[in-house]
Amino acid sequence: MNEQELFYLLALQKVKGVGDISAKKLLRHFGSAQAVFEAAKQQKIDILGIGSFILQGINSFDDWQRVESEMKFIEKNNLQVVTIFDDIYPEKLFHAPDGPIMYFQKGNFDLRQSKIISIVGTRNITPYGKRMVAEIIEDIKEYNPIIISGLAYGVDVEAHLNALKHNLVTVGVLGHGFNRIYPSLHKKIAEKMLDNGGLISEFWSSDIVDRNNFLKRNRIVAGLSEATIIVESGEKGGSLVTADIANSYNRDVFAVPGRATDKFSIGCNNLIKRNQAILMTSAQDIIDFLQWENKPAQKNLQLNLFVDLNPEEQKIFDFLQENGKTTLDELAVSIQMPISKTAQILLNLELNNVVSSLPGKQYEIL
């Protein structure tokens, strides 16, 4: 991305009234952030049904000096900027309606692989919680998943530490800019993560450390992941927000149960009781549910022996084989095919026992 477009994209992030959903709508229509600002000057934004409040916000934006300062910070700190226009923007996050239009990252990782799980929970982790985090990560290490969490006290940092212990890529999603690490006690851990994983954030160096920002980053934690695991949680807490967001994205949520009398198991027990999470007592639960032990190559061989696929069917099959369980909408967008046509082909594949339909308009290979 050239500097001029980055300049306008940063500015769009800070326009009053422009959120991630409306920003994406504007960018997809006009093609670039600079074009959005030019369209606003010409009063062309009303064609999108976006109100006068946003139009006024774009035209009255005057915090250009702050934008310039952030660009200097990005360059000085060698941050990589990832936007929704980039190939490396994670597909799972791309399909989250309110995913960020851009974020910054540092480290050594690629978030485009399929096996990505988030592990979150209370900051007041108990010995039971520590043991469960350690056992889960040790038992899934052979599948080489990326471990996502928030670098906070408690379950988050235990997830990062155990991932590092087993040489798994681990990525921390920050609720602040790259000018600090919060909590500061985790600075050395964050530095170690840069060698086999790293950090990402949508926040600027000039953004304040605010509780709402930590809640906001939870949608990125959920959006990046194939599944979210809640290890321990009180009756209320940020990890329950993450679980709720993951459910809204049609992602799988797992919760580790605890005794009814344990304060920091109430949240997990409630998720299970309300059918908002799958009960998880060991790593094998997630391995089985996500079918990590399936061998796609053998499936493909067997399929080719019995079923002849046309090019469009093969395209869908190949995508599901590579990416696993996928919703109809995600599939149609990814293979650039109308939803109605995608649905018809999926029905044919289902009748031929090639794919199976799941709750939430999801599909996977049999």
Secondary structure, 3 states (H helix, E strand, C coil): CCHHHHHHHHHHHCCCCCCHHHHHHHHHHHCCHHHHHHHHHCCCHHHHCCCHHHHHHHHHCCCHHHHHHHHHHHHHCCCEEEECCCCCCCHHHHCCCCCCCEEEEEECCCCCCCCEEEEECCCCCCHHHHHHHHHHHHHHHHHCCEEEECCCCCHHHHHHHHHHHCCCCEEEECCCCCCCCCCHHHHHHHHHHCCCEEEEECCCCCCCCCHHHHHHHHHHHHHHCCEEEECCCCCCCHHHHHHHHHHHCCCEEEECCCCCCCHHHHHHHHHHHCCCCEECCCHHHHHHHCCCCCCHHHHHHHHHHHCCCCHHHHHHHHHHHHHCCEEHHHHHHHHCCCHHHHHHHHHHHHHCCCEEEECCCEEEEC
